Amino acid sequence: MYTKQDLKSFSTDIVYLKPVEIADLPQDVQDQAGDLDVLFAVHNGKGEQVALVATEAVADHLAKQNNLQVVSLH
């Protein structure tokens, strides 16, 4: 498993996913999440959250479209 500090030393061509429990998100996001229990926060190599997606597959697709590699943090 990688830490935020480890990821900072990698190329800028990666993003990492962090699972986020719906209950930990603001109410307006919870309302939009429907029946999902978990969303995935997408972070750049600097640790900044750049997106919130429903599935790992969506994150992977978006990353590939932008020539990025996904690293999952579970």
N, CA, C and O atoms as a CHARMM CRD file, in Angstrom:
* protein
*
  296
    1    1 MET  N      0.84800  -1.16800   0.00000 PROA 1      0.00000
    2    1 MET  CA     0.00000   0.00000   0.00000 PROA 1      0.00000
    3    1 MET  C      0.89500   1.23400   0.00000 PROA 1      0.00000
    4    1 MET  O      1.96300   1.25400   0.61300 PROA 1      0.00000
    5    2 TYR  N      0.43000   2.25800  -0.70300 PROA 2      0.00000
    6    2 TYR  CA     1.17100   3.50300  -0.79200 PROA 2      0.00000
    7    2 TYR  C      0.59600   4.54400   0.15400 PROA 2      0.00000
    8    2 TYR  O     -0.60700   4.56400   0.41600 PROA 2      0.00000
    9    3 THR  N      1.45700   5.39900   0.65700 PROA 3      0.00000
   10    3 THR  CA     1.01000   6.53400   1.46300 PROA 3      0.00000
   11    3 THR  C      1.00500   7.77500   0.58100 PROA 3      0.00000
   12    3 THR  O      1.53300   7.75700  -0.53100 PROA 3      0.00000
   13    4 LYS  N      0.40300   8.85800   1.08400 PROA 4      0.00000
   14    4 LYS  CA     0.41000  10.10600   0.34100 PROA 4      0.00000
   15    4 LYS  C      1.84100  10.54600   0.03100 PROA 4      0.00000
   16    4 LYS  O      2.12300  11.02200  -1.06900 PROA 4      0.00000
   17    5 GLN  N      2.72500  10.38900   0.98400 PROA 5      0.00000
   18    5 GLN  CA     4.11400  10.79900   0.78400 PROA 5      0.00000
   19    5 GLN  C      4.77100   9.96400  -0.30400 PROA 5      0.00000
   20    5 GLN  O      5.51500  10.50600  -1.12000 PROA 5      0.00000
   21    6 ASP  N      4.51700   8.66000  -0.34000 PROA 6      0.00000
   22    6 ASP  CA     5.06800   7.80400  -1.38500 PROA 6      0.00000
   23    6 ASP  C      4.59700   8.27300  -2.75000 PROA 6      0.00000
   24    6 ASP  O      5.38200   8.33100  -3.69600 PROA 6      0.00000
   25    7 LEU  N      3.32200   8.60500  -2.85300 PROA 7      0.00000
   26    7 LEU  CA     2.75000   8.98800  -4.13700 PROA 7      0.00000
   27    7 LEU  C      3.31500  10.30700  -4.64800 PROA 7      0.00000
   28    7 LEU  O      3.41400  10.50700  -5.85800 PROA 7      0.00000
   29    8 LYS  N      3.68200  11.20200  -3.74800 PROA 8      0.00000
   30    8 LYS  CA     4.26000  12.48000  -4.16500 PROA 8      0.00000
   31    8 LYS  C      5.57700  12.27700  -4.90400 PROA 8      0.00000
   32    8 LYS  O      5.94500  13.09100  -5.75200 PROA 8      0.00000
   33    9 SER  N      6.28000  11.20800  -4.59200 PROA 9      0.00000
   34    9 SER  CA     7.57100  10.97500  -5.22700 PROA 9      0.00000
   35    9 SER  C      7.42500  10.32900  -6.59800 PROA 9      0.00000
   36    9 SER  O      8.39900  10.25700  -7.34800 PROA 9      0.00000
   37   10 PHE  N      6.22200   9.85600  -6.94300 PROA 10     0.00000
   38   10 PHE  CA     5.99100   9.23600  -8.24300 PROA 10     0.00000
   39   10 PHE  C      5.78300  10.29400  -9.31500 PROA 10     0.00000
   40   10 PHE  O      5.71700  11.49100  -9.03800 PROA 10     0.00000
   41   11 SER  N      5.68600   9.82400 -10.51200 PROA 11     0.00000
   42   11 SER  CA     5.38900  10.67600 -11.65200 PROA 11     0.00000
   43   11 SER  C      4.04700  11.37300 -11.45900 PROA 11     0.00000
   44   11 SER  O      3.20300  10.91700 -10.68800 PROA 11     0.00000
   45   12 THR  N      3.86600  12.46000 -12.15400 PROA 12     0.00000
   46   12 THR  CA     2.58700  13.17400 -12.08200 PROA 12     0.00000
   47   12 THR  C      1.53500  12.50500 -12.95400 PROA 12     0.00000
   48   12 THR  O      0.42400  13.01900 -13.08000 PROA 12     0.00000
   49   13 ASP  N      1.86200  11.37600 -13.55300 PROA 13     0.00000
   50   13 ASP  CA     0.93100  10.68200 -14.43700 PROA 13     0.00000
   51   13 ASP  C      0.08200   9.65100 -13.70800 PROA 13     0.00000
   52   13 ASP  O     -0.40800   8.70800 -14.32800 PROA 13     0.00000
   53   14 ILE  N     -0.09800   9.81600 -12.40600 PROA 14     0.00000
   54   14 ILE  CA    -0.93500   8.88300 -11.66100 PROA 14     0.00000
   55   14 ILE  C     -2.02200   9.63600 -10.90400 PROA 14     0.00000
   56   14 ILE  O     -1.89200  10.81800 -10.58400 PROA 14     0.00000
   57   15 VAL  N     -3.07400   8.92000 -10.63700 PROA 15     0.00000
   58   15 VAL  CA    -4.10700   9.36200  -9.69800 PROA 15     0.00000
   59   15 VAL  C     -4.35400   8.18900  -8.76700 PROA 15     0.00000
   60   15 VAL  O     -4.12600   7.03700  -9.13400 PROA 15     0.00000
   61   16 TYR  N     -4.81500   8.48100  -7.58000 PROA 16     0.00000
   62   16 TYR  CA    -5.12300   7.36900  -6.68800 PROA 16     0.00000
   63   16 TYR  C     -6.54400   7.48300  -6.18000 PROA 16     0.00000
   64   16 TYR  O     -7.10700   8.57200  -6.06900 PROA 16     0.00000
   65   17 LEU  N     -7.10500   6.32700  -5.87600 PROA 17     0.00000
   66   17 LEU  CA    -8.48400   6.23000  -5.42200 PROA 17     0.00000
   67   17 LEU  C     -8.51700   5.91600  -3.94900 PROA 17     0.00000
   68   17 LEU  O     -7.74400   5.10400  -3.43800 PROA 17     0.00000
   69   18 LYS  N     -9.42500   6.57700  -3.28900 PROA 18     0.00000
   70   18 LYS  CA    -9.62700   6.31000  -1.86900 PROA 18     0.00000
   71   18 LYS  C    -11.13100   6.09400  -1.66800 PROA 18     0.00000
   72   18 LYS  O    -11.92100   6.98900  -1.96600 PROA 18     0.00000
   73   19 PRO  N    -11.53400   4.93300  -1.17200 PROA 19     0.00000
   74   19 PRO  CA   -12.95800   4.71400  -0.90800 PROA 19     0.00000
   75   19 PRO  C    -13.43900   5.64900   0.19700 PROA 19     0.00000
   76   19 PRO  O    -12.74600   5.87000   1.19100 PROA 19     0.00000
   77   20 VAL  N    -14.62800   6.18900   0.00600 PROA 20     0.00000
   78   20 VAL  CA   -15.21700   7.11300   0.97000 PROA 20     0.00000
   79   20 VAL  C    -16.62900   6.63700   1.28700 PROA 20     0.00000
   80   20 VAL  O    -17.45000   6.46700   0.38600 PROA 20     0.00000
   81   21 GLU  N    -16.90400   6.42400   2.55500 PROA 21     0.00000
   82   21 GLU  CA   -18.24700   6.02000   2.97900 PROA 21     0.00000
   83   21 GLU  C    -19.22300   7.16600   2.71400 PROA 21     0.00000
   84   21 GLU  O    -18.93200   8.32400   3.01200 PROA 21     0.00000
   85   22 ILE  N    -20.36800   6.83100   2.15800 PROA 22     0.00000
   86   22 ILE  CA   -21.39000   7.84000   1.85600 PROA 22     0.00000
   87   22 ILE  C    -21.77100   8.61800   3.11400 PROA 22     0.00000
   88   22 ILE  O    -21.97400   9.83000   3.05700 PROA 22     0.00000
   89   23 ALA  N    -21.86600   7.93400   4.23200 PROA 23     0.00000
   90   23 ALA  CA   -22.27200   8.58000   5.48700 PROA 23     0.00000
   91   23 ALA  C    -21.30000   9.67100   5.92700 PROA 23     0.00000
   92   23 ALA  O    -21.66400  10.54000   6.71900 PROA 23     0.00000
   93   24 ASP  N    -20.06200   9.63500   5.42000 PROA 24     0.00000
   94   24 ASP  CA   -19.05600  10.62700   5.79000 PROA 24     0.00000
   95   24 ASP  C    -19.08000  11.87300   4.89900 PROA 24     0.00000
   96   24 ASP  O    -18.30300  12.80500   5.10500 PROA 24     0.00000
   97   25 LEU  N    -19.96400  11.88000   3.92000 PROA 25     0.00000
   98   25 LEU  CA   -20.03100  12.98100   2.96100 PROA 25     0.00000
   99   25 LEU  C    -21.14400  13.95600   3.31200 PROA 25     0.00000
  100   25 LEU  O    -22.05400  13.61100   4.06500 PROA 25     0.00000
  101   26 PRO  N    -21.08100  15.17900   2.77100 PROA 26     0.00000
  102   26 PRO  CA   -22.15700  16.15200   3.02500 PROA 26     0.00000
  103   26 PRO  C    -23.51600  15.62400   2.55700 PROA 26     0.00000
  104   26 PRO  O    -23.58700  14.79600   1.64900 PROA 26     0.00000
  105   27 GLN  N    -24.57200  16.09800   3.17100 PROA 27     0.00000
  106   27 GLN  CA   -25.91000  15.59400   2.89700 PROA 27     0.00000
  107   27 GLN  C    -26.29200  15.70900   1.42100 PROA 27     0.00000
  108   27 GLN  O    -26.92800  14.80200   0.88500 PROA 27     0.00000
  109   28 ASP  N    -25.92300  16.79300   0.76000 PROA 28     0.00000
  110   28 ASP  CA   -26.30000  16.94200  -0.64700 PROA 28     0.00000
  111   28 ASP  C    -25.64300  15.87100  -1.51800 PROA 28     0.00000
  112   28 ASP  O    -26.24400  15.42200  -2.49400 PROA 28     0.00000
  113   29 VAL  N    -24.43300  15.46000  -1.18600 PROA 29     0.00000
  114   29 VAL  CA   -23.76200  14.38600  -1.91900 PROA 29     0.00000
  115   29 VAL  C    -24.42500  13.05600  -1.58600 PROA 29     0.00000
  116   29 VAL  O    -24.61900  12.22500  -2.47400 PROA 29     0.00000
  117   30 GLN  N    -24.77200  12.84300  -0.32600 PROA 30     0.00000
  118   30 GLN  CA   -25.47500  11.61800   0.07200 PROA 30     0.00000
  119   30 GLN  C    -26.77500  11.48100  -0.71200 PROA 30     0.00000
  120   30 GLN  O    -27.11800  10.38800  -1.16300 PROA 30     0.00000
  121   31 ASP  N    -27.49300  12.57600  -0.87300 PROA 31     0.00000
  122   31 ASP  CA   -28.76300  12.55000  -1.59900 PROA 31     0.00000
  123   31 ASP  C    -28.56500  12.14000  -3.05800 PROA 31     0.00000
  124   31 ASP  O    -29.40800  11.44800  -3.62800 PROA 31     0.00000
  125   32 GLN  N    -27.46100  12.56200  -3.65900 PROA 32     0.00000
  126   32 GLN  CA   -27.18000  12.24800  -5.05800 PROA 32     0.00000
  127   32 GLN  C    -26.65900  10.82100  -5.23800 PROA 32     0.00000
  128   32 GLN  O    -26.72500  10.27200  -6.33700 PROA 32     0.00000
  129   33 ALA  N    -26.14600  10.22600  -4.17500 PROA 33     0.00000
  130   33 ALA  CA   -25.51600   8.90700  -4.26700 PROA 33     0.00000
  131   33 ALA  C    -26.51000   7.76000  -4.41600 PROA 33     0.00000
  132   33 ALA  O    -26.12400   6.64500  -4.76600 PROA 33     0.00000
  133   34 GLY  N    -27.77500   8.02600  -4.15600 PROA 34     0.00000
  134   34 GLY  CA   -28.77000   6.97000  -4.30200 PROA 34     0.00000
  135   34 GLY  C    -28.53700   5.82100  -3.35600 PROA 34     0.00000
  136   34 GLY  O    -28.41700   6.02400  -2.14800 PROA 34     0.00000
  137   35 ASP  N    -28.47000   4.59500  -3.89600 PROA 35     0.00000
  138   35 ASP  CA   -28.32800   3.37700  -3.09100 PROA 35     0.00000
  139   35 ASP  C    -26.87700   2.99200  -2.80200 PROA 35     0.00000
  140   35 ASP  O    -26.62700   1.97200  -2.15900 PROA 35     0.00000
  141   36 LEU  N    -25.93400   3.78200  -3.26200 PROA 36     0.00000
  142   36 LEU  CA   -24.52300   3.43600  -3.05800 PROA 36     0.00000
  143   36 LEU  C    -24.12800   3.59700  -1.59400 PROA 36     0.00000
  144   36 LEU  O    -24.64600   4.46500  -0.89000 PROA 36     0.00000
  145   37 ASP  N    -23.21200   2.75900  -1.15000 PROA 37     0.00000
  146   37 ASP  CA   -22.67000   2.84700   0.20500 PROA 37     0.00000
  147   37 ASP  C    -21.30300   3.52700   0.21900 PROA 37     0.00000
  148   37 ASP  O    -20.88300   4.10300   1.22200 PROA 37     0.00000
  149   38 VAL  N    -20.61600   3.44100  -0.93900 PROA 38     0.00000
  150   38 VAL  CA   -19.25200   3.95200  -1.05100 PROA 38     0.00000
  151   38 VAL  C    -19.09700   4.69100  -2.37100 PROA 38     0.00000
  152   38 VAL  O    -19.62100   4.26200  -3.39900 PROA 38     0.00000
  153   39 LEU  N    -18.37600   5.80100  -2.33500 PROA 39     0.00000
  154   39 LEU  CA   -17.91400   6.47600  -3.54200 PROA 39     0.00000
  155   39 LEU  C    -16.39000   6.44000  -3.51700 PROA 39     0.00000
  156   39 LEU  O    -15.79400   6.06600  -2.50700 PROA 39     0.00000
  157   40 PHE  N    -15.76800   6.81800  -4.60300 PROA 40     0.00000
  158   40 PHE  CA   -14.31400   6.81500  -4.67200 PROA 40     0.00000
  159   40 PHE  C    -13.81200   8.22000  -4.94700 PROA 40     0.00000
  160   40 PHE  O    -14.14800   8.82700  -5.96400 PROA 40     0.00000
  161   41 ALA  N    -13.01000   8.72200  -4.03400 PROA 41     0.00000
  162   41 ALA  CA   -12.37100  10.01900  -4.21700 PROA 41     0.00000
  163   41 ALA  C    -11.13500   9.79300  -5.07900 PROA 41     0.00000
  164   41 ALA  O    -10.33100   8.90300  -4.80400 PROA 41     0.00000
  165   42 VAL  N    -10.99100  10.59900  -6.11500 PROA 42     0.00000
  166   42 VAL  CA    -9.83600  10.52900  -7.00800 PROA 42     0.00000
  167   42 VAL  C     -8.90800  11.67500  -6.63400 PROA 42     0.00000
  168   42 VAL  O     -9.31000  12.83900  -6.62200 PROA 42     0.00000
  169   43 HSD  N     -7.65500  11.32800  -6.32800 PROA 43     0.00000
  170   43 HSD  CA    -6.66600  12.32700  -5.90700 PROA 43     0.00000
  171   43 HSD  C     -5.50400  12.34700  -6.89100 PROA 43     0.00000
  172   43 HSD  O     -5.14300  11.31500  -7.45600 PROA 43     0.00000
  173   44 ASN  N     -4.92600  13.51700  -7.09300 PROA 44     0.00000
  174   44 ASN  CA    -3.72600  13.59500  -7.93000 PROA 44     0.00000
  175   44 ASN  C     -2.50500  13.23000  -7.08500 PROA 44     0.00000
  176   44 ASN  O     -2.63400  12.95300  -5.89200 PROA 44     0.00000
  177   45 GLY  N     -1.33300  13.23100  -7.69400 PROA 45     0.00000
  178   45 GLY  CA    -0.10900  12.85200  -7.00700 PROA 45     0.00000
  179   45 GLY  C      0.26500  13.77200  -5.86000 PROA 45     0.00000
  180   45 GLY  O      1.06700  13.39800  -5.00400 PROA 45     0.00000
  181   46 LYS  N     -0.30600  14.97300  -5.82900 PROA 46     0.00000
  182   46 LYS  CA    -0.05700  15.90900  -4.73700 PROA 46     0.00000
  183   46 LYS  C     -1.00800  15.69200  -3.56300 PROA 46     0.00000
  184   46 LYS  O     -0.88800  16.34700  -2.52700 PROA 46     0.00000
  185   47 GLY  N     -1.95500  14.76600  -3.73600 PROA 47     0.00000
  186   47 GLY  CA    -2.90700  14.48200  -2.67300 PROA 47     0.00000
  187   47 GLY  C     -4.18400  15.29500  -2.75000 PROA 47     0.00000
  188   47 GLY  O     -5.03900  15.18600  -1.87100 PROA 47     0.00000
  189   48 GLU  N     -4.33000  16.11100  -3.78800 PROA 48     0.00000
  190   48 GLU  CA    -5.52400  16.94300  -3.93200 PROA 48     0.00000
  191   48 GLU  C     -6.65700  16.13700  -4.55300 PROA 48     0.00000
  192   48 GLU  O     -6.46000  15.44900  -5.55500 PROA 48     0.00000
  193   49 GLN  N     -7.84600  16.22300  -3.95500 PROA 49     0.00000
  194   49 GLN  CA    -8.99500  15.52100  -4.52600 PROA 49     0.00000
  195   49 GLN  C     -9.42300  16.25200  -5.78700 PROA 49     0.00000
  196   49 GLN  O     -9.65000  17.46200  -5.77800 PROA 49     0.00000
  197   50 VAL  N     -9.53000  15.48900  -6.88000 PROA 50     0.00000
  198   50 VAL  CA    -9.90600  16.08800  -8.16300 PROA 50     0.00000
  199   50 VAL  C    -11.25400  15.59800  -8.66800 PROA 50     0.00000
  200   50 VAL  O    -11.81600  16.18500  -9.59300 PROA 50     0.00000
  201   51 ALA  N    -11.78100  14.53500  -8.07600 PROA 51     0.00000
  202   51 ALA  CA   -13.08600  14.01900  -8.50200 PROA 51     0.00000
  203   51 ALA  C    -13.64200  13.08700  -7.43600 PROA 51     0.00000
  204   51 ALA  O    -12.93200  12.61900  -6.54500 PROA 51     0.00000
  205   52 LEU  N    -14.92700  12.83800  -7.56100 PROA 52     0.00000
  206   52 LEU  CA   -15.62700  11.86600  -6.72100 PROA 52     0.00000
  207   52 LEU  C    -16.48300  11.04700  -7.67200 PROA 52     0.00000
  208   52 LEU  O    -17.36700  11.58800  -8.33600 PROA 52     0.00000
  209   53 VAL  N    -16.22500   9.73200  -7.74200 PROA 53     0.00000
  210   53 VAL  CA   -16.89400   8.88400  -8.73000 PROA 53     0.00000
  211   53 VAL  C    -17.59000   7.70400  -8.05500 PROA 53     0.00000
  212   53 VAL  O    -17.30000   7.35500  -6.91000 PROA 53     0.00000
  213   54 ALA  N    -18.51100   7.10700  -8.79500 PROA 54     0.00000
  214   54 ALA  CA   -19.32900   6.03100  -8.24700 PROA 54     0.00000
  215   54 ALA  C    -18.59500   4.69400  -8.17000 PROA 54     0.00000
  216   54 ALA  O    -18.82400   3.91400  -7.24500 PROA 54     0.00000
  217   55 THR  N    -17.71800   4.42700  -9.13300 PROA 55     0.00000
  218   55 THR  CA   -17.05400   3.12300  -9.16700 PROA 55     0.00000
  219   55 THR  C    -15.58700   3.25500  -9.54800 PROA 55     0.00000
  220   55 THR  O    -15.15400   4.26800 -10.09700 PROA 55     0.00000
  221   56 GLU  N    -14.84400   2.21600  -9.24500 PROA 56     0.00000
  222   56 GLU  CA   -13.44300   2.17000  -9.65300 PROA 56     0.00000
  223   56 GLU  C    -13.33300   2.11600 -11.17600 PROA 56     0.00000
  224   56 GLU  O    -12.38600   2.64900 -11.75300 PROA 56     0.00000
  225   57 ALA  N    -14.29700   1.47600 -11.81800 PROA 57     0.00000
  226   57 ALA  CA   -14.28300   1.38800 -13.28500 PROA 57     0.00000
  227   57 ALA  C    -14.42300   2.76500 -13.92000 PROA 57     0.00000
  228   57 ALA  O    -13.76300   3.05000 -14.91900 PROA 57     0.00000
  229   58 VAL  N    -15.26000   3.61200 -13.36700 PROA 58     0.00000
  230   58 VAL  CA   -15.41600   4.97600 -13.88300 PROA 58     0.00000
  231   58 VAL  C    -14.10700   5.73600 -13.71800 PROA 58     0.00000
  232   58 VAL  O    -13.67200   6.42600 -14.63900 PROA 58     0.00000
  233   59 ALA  N    -13.48400   5.61800 -12.56800 PROA 59     0.00000
  234   59 ALA  CA   -12.21000   6.29100 -12.32300 PROA 59     0.00000
  235   59 ALA  C    -11.14400   5.80300 -13.29800 PROA 59     0.00000
  236   59 ALA  O    -10.37100   6.59900 -13.83300 PROA 59     0.00000
  237   60 ASP  N    -11.10700   4.50400 -13.52400 PROA 60     0.00000
  238   60 ASP  CA   -10.12900   3.93500 -14.44200 PROA 60     0.00000
  239   60 ASP  C    -10.35000   4.46300 -15.85700 PROA 60     0.00000
  240   60 ASP  O     -9.39400   4.80800 -16.55200 PROA 60     0.00000
  241   61 HSD  N    -11.59300   4.52400 -16.27600 PROA 61     0.00000
  242   61 HSD  CA   -11.93300   5.03300 -17.60700 PROA 61     0.00000
  243   61 HSD  C    -11.50100   6.49500 -17.75700 PROA 61     0.00000
  244   61 HSD  O    -10.89400   6.86700 -18.76100 PROA 61     0.00000
  245   62 LEU  N    -11.81500   7.31100 -16.76500 PROA 62     0.00000
  246   62 LEU  CA   -11.43500   8.72400 -16.81100 PROA 62     0.00000
  247   62 LEU  C     -9.91600   8.89500 -16.82700 PROA 62     0.00000
  248   62 LEU  O     -9.38400   9.74300 -17.54500 PROA 62     0.00000
  249   63 ALA  N     -9.24000   8.09200 -16.03900 PROA 63     0.00000
  250   63 ALA  CA    -7.77800   8.16700 -15.99900 PROA 63     0.00000
  251   63 ALA  C     -7.18200   7.82400 -17.36000 PROA 63     0.00000
  252   63 ALA  O     -6.29300   8.52100 -17.84900 PROA 63     0.00000
  253   64 LYS  N     -7.67100   6.75500 -17.96200 PROA 64     0.00000
  254   64 LYS  CA    -7.14800   6.34400 -19.26700 PROA 64     0.00000
  255   64 LYS  C     -7.38300   7.42100 -20.32100 PROA 64     0.00000
  256   64 LYS  O     -6.52900   7.65100 -21.17700 PROA 64     0.00000
  257   65 GLN  N     -8.53600   8.08000 -20.26100 PROA 65     0.00000
  258   65 GLN  CA    -8.83700   9.15400 -21.21000 PROA 65     0.00000
  259   65 GLN  C     -7.85500  10.31200 -21.06800 PROA 65     0.00000
  260   65 GLN  O     -7.64600  11.07400 -22.01200 PROA 65     0.00000
  261   66 ASN  N     -7.25900  10.44200 -19.89600 PROA 66     0.00000
  262   66 ASN  CA    -6.33500  11.53700 -19.62500 PROA 66     0.00000
  263   66 ASN  C     -4.88500  11.06600 -19.49300 PROA 66     0.00000
  264   66 ASN  O     -4.03500  11.76400 -18.94000 PROA 66     0.00000
  265   67 ASN  N     -4.62600   9.86100 -20.01600 PROA 67     0.00000
  266   67 ASN  CA    -3.27300   9.28400 -20.00300 PROA 67     0.00000
  267   67 ASN  C     -2.68300   9.20700 -18.59400 PROA 67     0.00000
  268   67 ASN  O     -1.51100   9.51700 -18.37500 PROA 67     0.00000
  269   68 LEU  N     -3.51700   8.79100 -17.65300 PROA 68     0.00000
  270   68 LEU  CA    -3.09300   8.63800 -16.26400 PROA 68     0.00000
  271   68 LEU  C     -3.23700   7.19200 -15.83200 PROA 68     0.00000
  272   68 LEU  O     -4.01100   6.43700 -16.42000 PROA 68     0.00000
  273   69 GLN  N     -2.50300   6.80800 -14.81700 PROA 69     0.00000
  274   69 GLN  CA    -2.58200   5.47500 -14.25000 PROA 69     0.00000
  275   69 GLN  C     -3.23700   5.56200 -12.87500 PROA 69     0.00000
  276   69 GLN  O     -2.94900   6.47600 -12.10200 PROA 69     0.00000
  277   70 VAL  N     -4.11800   4.61400 -12.57500 PROA 70     0.00000
  278   70 VAL  CA    -4.83100   4.59400 -11.29900 PROA 70     0.00000
  279   70 VAL  C     -4.11600   3.67100 -10.31200 PROA 70     0.00000
  280   70 VAL  O     -3.71000   2.56200 -10.65900 PROA 70     0.00000
  281   71 VAL  N     -3.97300   4.15200  -9.07400 PROA 71     0.00000
  282   71 VAL  CA    -3.46500   3.35500  -7.96300 PROA 71     0.00000
  283   71 VAL  C     -4.55900   3.37800  -6.90200 PROA 71     0.00000
  284   71 VAL  O     -4.98600   4.45200  -6.47700 PROA 71     0.00000
  285   72 SER  N     -5.01200   2.21200  -6.47400 PROA 72     0.00000
  286   72 SER  CA    -6.07400   2.13800  -5.46800 PROA 72     0.00000
  287   72 SER  C     -5.50500   2.05400  -4.06300 PROA 72     0.00000
  288   72 SER  O     -4.55000   1.31800  -3.81300 PROA 72     0.00000
  289   73 LEU  N     -6.09000   2.80200  -3.15700 PROA 73     0.00000
  290   73 LEU  CA    -5.74800   2.73100  -1.73800 PROA 73     0.00000
  291   73 LEU  C     -6.95400   2.13500  -1.01800 PROA 73     0.00000
  292   73 LEU  O     -8.01400   2.75700  -0.95100 PROA 73     0.00000
  293   74 HSD  N     -6.79000   0.94400  -0.48800 PROA 74     0.00000
  294   74 HSD  CA    -7.89700   0.28600   0.22000 PROA 74     0.00000
  295   74 HSD  C     -7.49600   0.04100   1.64300 PROA 74     0.00000
  296   74 HSD  O     -8.27900  -0.50400   2.42000 PROA 74     0.00000
